Amino acid sequence: MPMKAMIIIPPRDFRDETVSLAMLLLGKWGVRPVIASYLGEGKSCIGAHGATYKPEINATKATSEGFDALLIVDGPGVESYKLSDFRPLVELVKDFINHKKVVAALGDSVKVVARANVITDRKVAAPSDDEVSRMIRIYRGKESKNEMEFDKFLLTAKGNGHLEQFLDALIEGMGAK
């Protein structure tokens, strides 16, 4: 059975380049990318630069079953849609971690994994932001000085400055490379 990675995007203003490069690299390594979001059936999500993706599944009903990894895409939509406060997504992150499946978050989306309370005693690479730093302290994570960290099935990055290396680490962490 081919490997699959769920890619969570907000309804609007996600980073188009993160999604397009993830789809390309995952596909190159035989991993089937599956776009998930919180829109009604048949609606398209629109990226910050205009790319559109029609989600295959509604993330409110998603579980880790049948998936090997979860990628939470960055961009202004993560904050404007308050994804870190969205209970179904927080529970989905916990589900993936509890089943020892890779969860990857970069930039603004690192708040989601912090809020899921899965960072205790894990190194977390997060953007230099007072709110994110506070969340990492509250949920007992260890803020890293590195651009990227992979610690116990959790892959985090400060931003998308090293996007290709981040995605390579995700693919390796899944065991596809």
TIKEZA-836393 format. One record per residue (C-alpha): residue number from 1; residue in one letter; x, y, z. Coordinates in Angstrom, 1 decimal. Example, Ala and Ser with C-alpha at 12.3 -4.5 7.8 and 13.67 -1.06 7.14 Angstrom:
! TIKEZA-836393
SITE|paba|zavex|px|py|pz
SITE|1|A|12.3|-4.5|7.8
SITE|2|S|13.7|-1.1|7.1
END
This chain:
! TIKEZA-836393
SITE|paba|zavex|px|py|pz
SITE|1|M|0.0|0.0|0.0
SITE|2|P|1.5|3.4|-1.0
SITE|3|M|2.4|5.9|1.7
SITE|4|K|0.1|8.9|2.2
SITE|5|A|0.6|12.3|3.8
SITE|6|M|-2.2|14.6|4.8
SITE|7|I|-1.6|18.2|4.1
SITE|8|I|-3.7|20.6|6.1
SITE|9|I|-4.3|24.1|4.6
SITE|10|P|-6.5|26.9|5.8
SITE|11|P|-9.4|28.0|3.6
SITE|12|R|-7.4|31.1|2.4
SITE|13|D|-3.9|32.6|2.6
SITE|14|F|-1.8|29.5|3.0
SITE|15|R|1.7|29.6|1.5
SITE|16|D|1.3|28.3|-2.1
SITE|17|E|5.0|27.5|-2.4
SITE|18|T|4.9|25.2|0.6
SITE|19|V|2.0|23.2|-0.8
SITE|20|S|3.3|23.0|-4.4
SITE|21|L|6.8|21.9|-3.3
SITE|22|A|5.3|19.4|-0.8
SITE|23|M|3.1|17.9|-3.5
SITE|24|L|6.1|17.7|-5.9
SITE|25|L|8.6|16.1|-3.5
SITE|26|L|6.1|13.8|-1.8
SITE|27|G|5.0|12.5|-5.2
SITE|28|K|8.6|12.1|-6.3
SITE|29|W|9.2|9.7|-3.5
SITE|30|G|6.0|7.7|-4.0
SITE|31|V|4.0|9.3|-1.2
SITE|32|R|0.4|10.3|-2.1
SITE|33|P|-0.3|13.9|-0.9
SITE|34|V|-3.9|14.4|0.3
SITE|35|I|-5.1|18.0|0.8
SITE|36|A|-7.4|18.5|3.8
SITE|37|S|-9.2|21.6|5.0
SITE|38|Y|-12.3|22.7|6.8
SITE|39|L|-14.4|23.9|3.9
SITE|40|G|-17.7|22.5|2.8
SITE|41|E|-17.7|19.9|0.0
SITE|42|G|-16.8|21.1|-3.4
SITE|43|K|-15.2|24.4|-2.3
SITE|44|S|-11.7|25.4|-3.1
SITE|45|C|-9.0|26.8|-0.8
SITE|46|I|-7.1|29.9|-2.1
SITE|47|G|-3.4|30.5|-1.3
SITE|48|A|-1.8|33.8|-0.6
SITE|49|H|-0.6|34.0|-4.2
SITE|50|G|-3.7|32.7|-5.8
SITE|51|A|-3.1|29.0|-6.1
SITE|52|T|-6.3|26.9|-5.6
SITE|53|Y|-6.7|23.5|-4.2
SITE|54|K|-9.9|21.5|-3.7
SITE|55|P|-9.6|19.5|-0.5
SITE|56|E|-10.1|15.7|-0.9
SITE|57|I|-11.2|15.3|2.7
SITE|58|N|-12.8|17.5|5.4
SITE|59|A|-10.3|17.6|8.2
SITE|60|T|-13.0|17.8|10.9
SITE|61|K|-13.7|14.2|10.2
SITE|62|A|-10.1|13.0|9.5
SITE|63|T|-8.0|10.6|11.6
SITE|64|S|-4.5|9.3|11.3
SITE|65|E|-5.8|6.0|10.0
SITE|66|G|-4.4|5.2|6.6
SITE|67|F|-1.9|8.1|6.7
SITE|68|D|1.8|8.1|7.4
SITE|69|A|2.3|11.8|8.2
SITE|70|L|0.6|15.1|8.7
SITE|71|L|1.9|18.4|7.3
SITE|72|I|0.4|21.7|8.6
SITE|73|V|1.1|24.4|6.0
SITE|74|D|2.2|27.8|7.0
SITE|75|G|1.0|31.3|6.0
SITE|76|P|-1.2|34.2|7.2
SITE|77|G|-4.3|32.0|7.0
SITE|78|V|-3.1|29.9|10.0
SITE|79|E|-3.5|33.0|12.2
SITE|80|S|-6.5|34.6|10.6
SITE|81|Y|-8.5|31.3|10.8
SITE|82|K|-7.1|30.7|14.3
SITE|83|L|-6.1|27.1|13.4
SITE|84|S|-4.3|26.7|16.8
SITE|85|D|-7.7|27.2|18.5
SITE|86|F|-9.6|24.8|16.2
SITE|87|R|-10.3|21.7|18.4
SITE|88|P|-10.6|19.1|15.5
SITE|89|L|-7.1|20.0|14.2
SITE|90|V|-5.6|20.0|17.7
SITE|91|E|-7.1|16.5|18.3
SITE|92|L|-5.9|15.3|14.8
SITE|93|V|-2.3|16.3|15.8
SITE|94|K|-2.6|14.3|19.0
SITE|95|D|-3.9|11.4|17.1
SITE|96|F|-1.0|11.3|14.7
SITE|97|I|1.6|11.7|17.5
SITE|98|N|-0.1|9.0|19.7
SITE|99|H|0.1|6.6|16.7
SITE|100|K|3.8|7.5|16.3
SITE|101|K|3.3|9.1|12.9
SITE|102|V|5.2|12.2|11.8
SITE|103|V|3.7|15.6|12.4
SITE|104|A|5.4|18.5|10.5
SITE|105|A|4.7|22.2|11.1
SITE|106|L|6.5|25.3|10.1
SITE|107|G|6.3|29.0|10.8
SITE|108|D|2.9|30.1|12.1
SITE|109|S|1.6|26.5|12.2
SITE|110|V|4.0|25.6|15.0
SITE|111|K|1.4|27.1|17.3
SITE|112|V|-1.0|24.3|16.4
SITE|113|V|1.3|21.6|17.6
SITE|114|A|2.1|23.6|20.8
SITE|115|R|-1.7|23.9|21.5
SITE|116|A|-2.1|20.2|20.9
SITE|117|N|0.1|19.7|24.0
SITE|118|V|2.4|17.3|22.2
SITE|119|I|5.7|19.2|22.7
SITE|120|T|6.5|18.3|26.3
SITE|121|D|10.2|17.6|26.5
SITE|122|R|10.6|17.9|22.7
SITE|123|K|12.9|20.4|20.9
SITE|124|V|10.8|22.8|18.9
SITE|125|A|12.1|25.2|16.2
SITE|126|A|9.6|28.1|16.1
SITE|127|P|9.5|31.6|14.7
SITE|128|S|10.8|34.4|16.9
SITE|129|D|7.5|35.5|18.2
SITE|130|D|6.5|36.3|21.8
SITE|131|E|3.2|34.4|21.6
SITE|132|V|4.9|31.3|20.2
SITE|133|S|7.7|31.4|22.8
SITE|134|R|5.0|31.7|25.5
SITE|135|M|3.1|28.7|24.2
SITE|136|I|6.3|26.6|24.0
SITE|137|R|7.0|27.4|27.7
SITE|138|I|3.4|26.7|28.8
SITE|139|Y|3.3|23.3|27.0
SITE|140|R|6.8|22.5|28.3
SITE|141|G|8.6|22.3|25.0
SITE|142|K|12.3|23.2|24.6
SITE|143|E|12.7|26.1|22.2
SITE|144|S|15.5|25.4|19.8
SITE|145|K|18.0|27.9|18.3
SITE|146|N|18.1|25.7|15.1
SITE|147|E|16.2|26.5|12.0
SITE|148|M|14.6|23.0|12.0
SITE|149|E|14.2|20.2|14.6
SITE|150|F|13.0|16.7|14.4
SITE|151|D|12.3|15.2|17.8
SITE|152|K|10.1|12.1|18.5
SITE|153|F|7.9|12.2|15.4
SITE|154|L|7.6|16.0|15.6
SITE|155|L|9.2|18.1|12.8
SITE|156|T|9.2|21.8|13.2
SITE|157|A|10.9|24.8|11.4
SITE|158|K|11.1|28.5|12.2
SITE|159|G|9.9|29.3|8.7
SITE|160|N|10.0|28.2|5.1
SITE|161|G|13.5|29.5|4.5
SITE|162|H|14.8|25.9|4.2
SITE|163|L|11.6|24.4|2.8
SITE|164|E|13.3|21.8|0.6
SITE|165|Q|15.4|20.5|3.6
SITE|166|F|12.3|20.5|5.8
SITE|167|L|10.3|18.4|3.3
SITE|168|D|13.3|16.1|2.8
SITE|169|A|13.3|15.5|6.6
SITE|170|L|9.6|14.8|6.5
SITE|171|I|10.0|12.3|3.7
SITE|172|E|12.9|10.6|5.6
SITE|173|G|11.0|10.6|8.8
SITE|174|M|8.1|8.8|7.2
SITE|175|G|10.6|6.2|5.9
SITE|176|A|9.9|6.9|2.2
SITE|177|K|13.4|7.9|1.4
END
